[in-house]
């Protein structure tokens, strides 16, 4: 059982890293504040659907990650 959970943990970990890397970064500083307002005004909404999917996928994968981690800790002892 621990072998199956370990393999699942590795798969979920790789997927979680991939989804996090795919998410766009937040703009920082004064230039980010200026361009951020322009992006919201002039069509940043197209990518909103993909960002929402990536955000929800990150939440689901992190919950699955911790559930597998707790189950693995339980079965190893």
The first five atom37 places (N, CA, C, CB, O) and aatype in JSON, in Angstrom:
{
  "aatype": [20, 20, 20, 20, 20, 20, 20, 20, 20, 20, 20, 20, 20, 20, 20, 20, 20, 20, 20, 20, 20, 20, 20, 20, 20, 20, 20, 20, 20, 20, 20, 20, 20, 20, 20, 20, 20, 20, 20, 20, 20, 20, 20, 20, 20, 20, 20, 20, 20, 20, 20, 20, 20, 20, 20, 20, 20, 20, 20, 20, 20, 20, 20, 20, 20, 20, 20, 20, 20, 20, 20, 20, 20, 20, 20, 20, 20],
  "atom_mask": [
    [1, 1, 1, 1, 1],
    [1, 1, 1, 1, 1],
    [1, 1, 1, 1, 1],
    [1, 1, 1, 1, 1],
    [1, 1, 1, 1, 1],
    [1, 1, 1, 1, 1],
    [1, 1, 1, 1, 1],
    [1, 1, 1, 1, 1],
    [1, 1, 1, 1, 1],
    [1, 1, 1, 1, 1],
    [1, 1, 1, 1, 1],
    [1, 1, 1, 1, 1],
    [1, 1, 1, 1, 1],
    [1, 1, 1, 1, 1],
    [1, 1, 1, 1, 1],
    [1, 1, 1, 1, 1],
    [1, 1, 1, 1, 1],
    [1, 1, 1, 1, 1],
    [1, 1, 1, 1, 1],
    [1, 1, 1, 1, 1],
    [1, 1, 1, 1, 1],
    [1, 1, 1, 1, 1],
    [1, 1, 1, 1, 1],
    [1, 1, 1, 1, 1],
    [1, 1, 1, 1, 1],
    [1, 1, 1, 1, 1],
    [1, 1, 1, 1, 1],
    [1, 1, 1, 1, 1],
    [1, 1, 1, 1, 1],
    [1, 1, 1, 1, 1],
    [1, 1, 1, 1, 1],
    [1, 1, 1, 1, 1],
    [1, 1, 1, 1, 1],
    [1, 1, 1, 1, 1],
    [1, 1, 1, 1, 1],
    [1, 1, 1, 1, 1],
    [1, 1, 1, 1, 1],
    [1, 1, 1, 1, 1],
    [1, 1, 1, 1, 1],
    [1, 1, 1, 1, 1],
    [1, 1, 1, 1, 1],
    [1, 1, 1, 1, 1],
    [1, 1, 1, 1, 1],
    [1, 1, 1, 1, 1],
    [1, 1, 1, 1, 1],
    [1, 1, 1, 1, 1],
    [1, 1, 1, 1, 1],
    [1, 1, 1, 1, 1],
    [1, 1, 1, 1, 1],
    [1, 1, 1, 1, 1],
    [1, 1, 1, 1, 1],
    [1, 1, 1, 1, 1],
    [1, 1, 1, 1, 1],
    [1, 1, 1, 1, 1],
    [1, 1, 1, 1, 1],
    [1, 1, 1, 1, 1],
    [1, 1, 1, 1, 1],
    [1, 1, 1, 1, 1],
    [1, 1, 1, 1, 1],
    [1, 1, 1, 1, 1],
    [1, 1, 1, 1, 1],
    [1, 1, 1, 1, 1],
    [1, 1, 1, 1, 1],
    [1, 1, 1, 1, 1],
    [1, 1, 1, 1, 1],
    [1, 1, 1, 1, 1],
    [1, 1, 1, 1, 1],
    [1, 1, 1, 1, 1],
    [1, 1, 1, 1, 1],
    [1, 1, 1, 1, 1],
    [1, 1, 1, 1, 1],
    [1, 1, 1, 1, 1],
    [1, 1, 1, 1, 1],
    [1, 1, 1, 1, 1],
    [1, 1, 1, 1, 1],
    [1, 1, 1, 1, 1],
    [1, 1, 1, 1, 1]
  ],
  "atom_positions": [
    [[0.81, -1.2, 0.0], [0.0, 0.0, 0.0], [0.85, 1.26, 0.0], [-0.92, 0.0, 1.19], [0.52, 2.24, -0.66]],
    [[1.96, 1.21, 0.74], [2.8, 2.4, 0.8], [3.48, 2.66, -0.54], [3.85, 2.25, 1.89], [3.76, 3.81, -0.87]],
    [[3.75, 1.62, -1.31], [4.36, 1.8, -2.63], [3.39, 2.52, -3.57], [4.78, 0.45, -3.23], [3.8, 3.42, -4.31]],
    [[2.13, 2.14, -3.54], [1.12, 2.78, -4.38], [0.96, 4.24, -4.0], [-0.22, 2.05, -4.27], [0.88, 5.11, -4.86]],
    [[0.91, 4.5, -2.7], [0.77, 5.88, -2.23], [2.0, 6.71, -2.57], [0.53, 5.91, -0.73], [1.87, 7.89, -2.89]],
    [[3.17, 6.11, -2.51], [4.39, 6.84, -2.86], [4.41, 7.21, -4.34], [5.63, 6.0, -2.52], [4.78, 8.33, -4.7]],
    [[4.0, 6.28, -5.18], [3.93, 6.57, -6.62], [2.9, 7.66, -6.89], [3.59, 5.29, -7.43], [3.16, 8.57, -7.68]],
    [[1.73, 7.58, -6.26], [0.71, 8.62, -6.41], [1.21, 9.98, -5.91], [-0.56, 8.23, -5.66], [0.93, 11.01, -6.51]],
    [[1.95, 9.96, -4.82], [2.5, 11.2, -4.28], [3.48, 11.84, -5.25], [3.18, 10.95, -2.93], [3.49, 13.06, -5.42]],
    [[4.3, 11.04, -5.89], [5.25, 11.57, -6.87], [4.52, 12.14, -8.07], [6.23, 10.47, -7.31], [4.88, 13.21, -8.57]],
    [[3.5, 11.45, -8.55], [2.73, 11.94, -9.7], [2.03, 13.25, -9.37], [1.71, 10.89, -10.15], [2.06, 14.2, -10.15]],
    [[1.39, 13.3, -8.21], [0.69, 14.52, -7.8], [1.69, 15.66, -7.58], [-0.13, 14.28, -6.51], [1.38, 16.81, -7.89]],
    [[2.85, 15.37, -7.06], [3.87, 16.39, -6.84], [4.33, 17.01, -8.16], [5.07, 15.81, -6.1], [4.45, 18.23, -8.27]],
    [[4.58, 16.17, -9.15], [5.0, 16.67, -10.46], [3.88, 17.5, -11.1], [5.39, 15.5, -11.39], [4.15, 18.56, -11.68]],
    [[2.65, 17.02, -11.01], [1.53, 17.79, -11.55], [1.36, 19.12, -10.83], [0.24, 16.98, -11.43], [1.09, 20.14, -11.48]],
    [[1.52, 19.13, -9.52], [1.39, 20.36, -8.75], [2.48, 21.37, -9.13], [1.45, 20.06, -7.24], [2.19, 22.56, -9.28]],
    [[3.69, 20.91, -9.27], [4.79, 21.79, -9.69], [4.51, 22.36, -11.08], [6.14, 21.03, -9.67], [4.72, 23.55, -11.32]],
    [[4.04, 21.51, -11.98], [3.75, 21.96, -13.35], [2.65, 23.01, -13.37], [3.34, 20.78, -14.22], [2.77, 24.02, -14.07]],
    [[1.58, 22.78, -12.62], [0.47, 23.74, -12.6], [0.9, 25.06, -11.99], [-0.73, 23.16, -11.82], [0.48, 26.12, -12.45]],
    [[1.73, 25.02, -10.96], [2.2, 26.25, -10.33], [3.1, 27.03, -11.27], [2.95, 25.94, -9.03], [3.02, 28.26, -11.33]],
    [[3.95, 26.33, -12.01], [4.84, 27.02, -12.94], [4.05, 27.63, -14.09], [5.9, 26.04, -13.49], [4.45, 28.68, -14.61]],
    [[2.96, 27.02, -14.5], [2.15, 27.54, -15.61], [1.38, 28.81, -15.24], [1.19, 26.49, -16.07], [0.96, 29.55, -16.13]],
    [[1.18, 29.06, -13.97], [0.42, 30.24, -13.57], [1.22, 31.51, -13.83], [0.03, 30.16, -12.09], [2.43, 31.54, -13.62]],
    [[0.54, 32.55, -14.3], [1.24, 33.8, -14.56], [1.65, 34.48, -13.26], [0.37, 34.74, -15.39], [0.95, 34.37, -12.25]],
    [[2.78, 35.17, -13.29], [3.25, 35.88, -12.11], [2.5, 37.18, -11.9], [4.74, 36.17, -12.23], [1.9, 37.73, -12.83]],
    [[2.53, 37.65, -10.69], [1.89, 38.92, -10.38], [2.87, 40.05, -10.69], [1.43, 38.97, -8.88], [4.06, 39.94, -10.4]],
    [[2.36, 41.12, -11.27], [3.22, 42.28, -11.55], [3.58, 42.97, -10.25], [2.52, 43.27, -12.51], [2.76, 43.07, -9.34]],
    [[4.81, 43.43, -10.17], [5.27, 44.06, -8.93], [5.77, 45.47, -9.22], [6.38, 43.21, -8.27], [6.2, 45.78, -10.33]],
    [[5.71, 46.27, -8.23], [6.26, 47.61, -8.33], [5.31, 48.58, -9.0], [7.54, 47.58, -9.08], [4.15, 48.27, -9.26]],
    [[5.83, 49.78, -9.27], [5.04, 50.84, -9.85], [4.64, 50.53, -11.29], [5.8, 52.15, -9.8], [3.51, 50.82, -11.69]],
    [[5.54, 49.93, -12.05], [5.19, 49.6, -13.44], [4.1, 48.54, -13.49], [6.44, 49.11, -14.2], [3.27, 48.55, -14.39]],
    [[4.09, 47.63, -12.54], [3.04, 46.63, -12.47], [1.7, 47.25, -12.13], [3.39, 45.57, -11.45], [0.66, 46.81, -12.63]],
    [[1.72, 48.27, -11.29], [0.47, 48.94, -10.92], [-0.11, 49.69, -12.11], [0.71, 49.9, -9.75], [-1.33, 49.71, -12.31]],
    [[0.75, 50.31, -12.89], [0.29, 51.07, -14.05], [-0.2, 50.13, -15.14], [1.4, 51.98, -14.6], [-1.3, 50.31, -15.67]],
    [[0.6, 49.12, -15.48], [0.19, 48.21, -16.56], [-0.92, 47.27, -16.11], [1.39, 47.4, -17.04], [-1.7, 46.8, -16.93]],
    [[-1.0, 47.0, -14.82], [-2.07, 46.13, -14.33], [-3.44, 46.72, -14.55], [-1.87, 45.85, -12.87], [-4.38, 46.01, -14.9]],
    [[-3.56, 48.02, -14.35], [-4.84, 48.68, -14.61], [-5.19, 48.68, -16.08], [-4.8, 50.1, -14.09], [-6.35, 48.54, -16.45]],
    [[-4.17, 48.84, -16.92], [-4.42, 48.84, -18.36], [-4.8, 47.44, -18.84], [-3.18, 49.33, -19.12], [-5.65, 47.31, -19.72]],
    [[-4.19, 46.42, -18.28], [-4.53, 45.05, -18.69], [-5.96, 44.71, -18.32], [-3.57, 44.05, -18.04], [-6.65, 44.04, -19.09]],
    [[-6.42, 45.17, -17.18], [-7.8, 44.88, -16.79], [-8.78, 45.65, -17.67], [-8.03, 45.23, -15.32], [-9.88, 45.17, -17.94]],
    [[-8.37, 46.82, -18.11], [-9.26, 47.65, -18.91], [-9.31, 47.19, -20.36], [-8.81, 49.09, -18.85], [-10.37, 47.24, -20.99]],
    [[-8.18, 46.74, -20.89], [-8.09, 46.46, -22.33], [-7.98, 44.99, -22.69], [-6.94, 47.17, -22.89], [-7.32, 44.68, -23.69]],
    [[-8.56, 44.09, -21.97], [-8.65, 42.74, -22.47], [-7.87, 41.67, -21.73], [-8.24, 42.73, -23.82], [-7.53, 40.65, -22.34]],
    [[-7.57, 41.86, -20.51], [-6.93, 40.8, -19.73], [-7.94, 39.7, -19.41], [-6.32, 41.37, -18.43], [-7.55, 38.65, -18.91]],
    [[-9.21, 39.92, -19.67], [-10.27, 38.98, -19.31], [-10.21, 37.69, -20.12], [-11.61, 39.63, -19.49], [-10.77, 36.68, -19.68]],
    [[-9.56, 37.69, -21.29], [-9.47, 36.47, -22.1], [-8.75, 35.36, -21.35], [-8.76, 36.76, -23.43], [-9.17, 34.21, -21.39]],
    [[-7.67, 35.72, -20.67], [-6.87, 34.72, -19.96], [-7.45, 34.4, -18.59], [-5.45, 35.21, -19.81], [-6.93, 33.53, -17.9]],
    [[-8.51, 35.06, -18.2], [-9.09, 34.85, -16.88], [-9.6, 33.43, -16.72], [-10.21, 35.84, -16.64], [-9.47, 32.85, -15.64]],
    [[-10.18, 32.87, -17.76], [-10.71, 31.52, -17.66], [-9.61, 30.5, -17.41], [-11.46, 31.16, -18.93], [-9.76, 29.6, -16.58]],
    [[-8.5, 30.65, -18.13], [-7.37, 29.74, -17.93], [-6.75, 29.93, -16.55], [-6.31, 29.95, -19.02], [-6.38, 28.95, -15.89]],
    [[-6.64, 31.16, -16.1], [-6.09, 31.42, -14.77], [-6.98, 30.82, -13.69], [-5.93, 32.94, -14.54], [-6.49, 30.3, -12.69]],
    [[-8.28, 30.88, -13.88], [-9.22, 30.32, -12.91], [-9.1, 28.8, -12.87], [-10.66, 30.73, -13.26], [-9.14, 28.2, -11.79]],
    [[-8.95, 28.19, -14.02], [-8.78, 26.73, -14.07], [-7.48, 26.32, -13.39], [-8.8, 26.22, -15.53], [-7.46, 25.36, -12.63]],
    [[-6.41, 27.04, -13.66], [-5.12, 26.73, -13.03], [-5.19, 26.93, -11.53], [-4.02, 27.6, -13.63], [-4.61, 26.15, -10.77]],
    [[-5.88, 27.97, -11.09], [-6.01, 28.24, -9.66], [-6.79, 27.11, -8.96], [-6.72, 29.59, -9.42], [-6.37, 26.62, -7.91]],
    [[-7.9, 26.71, -9.54], [-8.7, 25.64, -8.94], [-7.97, 24.3, -8.99], [-10.05, 25.52, -9.66], [-8.07, 23.51, -8.05]],
    [[-7.24, 24.05, -10.07], [-6.46, 22.82, -10.17], [-5.38, 22.78, -9.11], [-5.84, 22.69, -11.56], [-5.1, 21.72, -8.54]],
    [[-4.76, 23.93, -8.83], [-3.75, 24.0, -7.79], [-4.34, 23.68, -6.43], [-3.1, 25.39, -7.77], [-3.73, 22.97, -5.63]],
    [[-5.51, 24.2, -6.15], [-6.17, 23.92, -4.87], [-6.5, 22.44, -4.73], [-7.46, 24.76, -4.73], [-6.24, 21.84, -3.69]],
    [[-7.07, 21.86, -5.78], [-7.45, 20.44, -5.73], [-6.21, 19.56, -5.57], [-8.24, 20.03, -7.0], [-6.19, 18.65, -4.75]],
    [[-5.16, 19.85, -6.35], [-3.94, 19.04, -6.27], [-3.26, 19.18, -4.91], [-2.98, 19.44, -7.37], [-2.69, 18.21, -4.41]],
    [[-3.32, 20.37, -4.32], [-2.69, 20.52, -3.0], [-3.47, 19.75, -1.93], [-2.6, 22.01, -2.62], [-2.87, 19.18, -1.01]],
    [[-4.8, 19.72, -2.02], [-5.59, 18.93, -1.08], [-5.3, 17.45, -1.25], [-7.1, 19.21, -1.28], [-5.14, 16.72, -0.26]],
    [[-5.22, 16.99, -2.51], [-4.91, 15.58, -2.77], [-3.5, 15.26, -2.27], [-5.03, 15.27, -4.28], [-3.27, 14.19, -1.72]],
    [[-2.56, 16.18, -2.48], [-1.19, 15.99, -2.03], [-1.13, 15.76, -0.52], [-0.33, 17.2, -2.41], [-0.5, 14.81, -0.06]],
    [[-1.79, 16.62, 0.24], [-1.76, 16.48, 1.7], [-2.53, 15.25, 2.18], [-2.32, 17.73, 2.35], [-2.15, 14.64, 3.17]],
    [[-3.6, 14.89, 1.49], [-4.35, 13.69, 1.86], [-3.49, 12.44, 1.65], [-5.65, 13.58, 1.05], [-3.47, 11.55, 2.5]],
    [[-2.79, 12.38, 0.52], [-1.9, 11.24, 0.27], [-0.75, 11.23, 1.26], [-1.36, 11.28, -1.18], [-0.34, 10.17, 1.73]],
    [[-0.24, 12.4, 1.59], [0.86, 12.49, 2.54], [0.45, 11.99, 3.92], [1.36, 13.93, 2.64], [1.22, 11.28, 4.58]],
    [[-0.74, 12.36, 4.37], [-1.23, 11.89, 5.67], [-1.49, 10.39, 5.64], [-2.52, 12.65, 6.06], [-1.16, 9.68, 6.59]],
    [[-2.09, 9.9, 4.53], [-2.33, 8.46, 4.41], [-1.02, 7.68, 4.39], [-3.14, 8.15, 3.15], [-0.92, 6.6, 4.97]],
    [[-0.03, 8.22, 3.71], [1.28, 7.56, 3.66], [1.94, 7.52, 5.03], [2.2, 8.27, 2.66], [2.55, 6.52, 5.4]],
    [[1.82, 8.6, 5.77], [2.36, 8.62, 7.12], [1.65, 7.62, 8.02], [2.25, 10.02, 7.71], [2.27, 7.02, 8.89]],
    [[0.37, 7.43, 7.81], [-0.4, 6.47, 8.6], [0.0, 5.04, 8.29], [-1.9, 6.66, 8.34], [0.17, 4.23, 9.2]],
    [[0.16, 4.71, 7.0], [0.47, 3.35, 6.61], [1.93, 2.95, 6.82], [0.11, 3.17, 5.17], [2.23, 1.76, 6.93]],
    [[2.83, 3.91, 6.89], [4.24, 3.59, 7.1], [4.47, 3.12, 8.54], [5.12, 4.81, 6.77], [5.31, 2.26, 8.79]],
    [[3.75, 3.68, 9.47], [3.95, 3.3, 10.88], [3.42, 1.99, 11.14], [3.33, 4.27, 11.8], [3.5, 1.51, 12.27]]
  ]
}
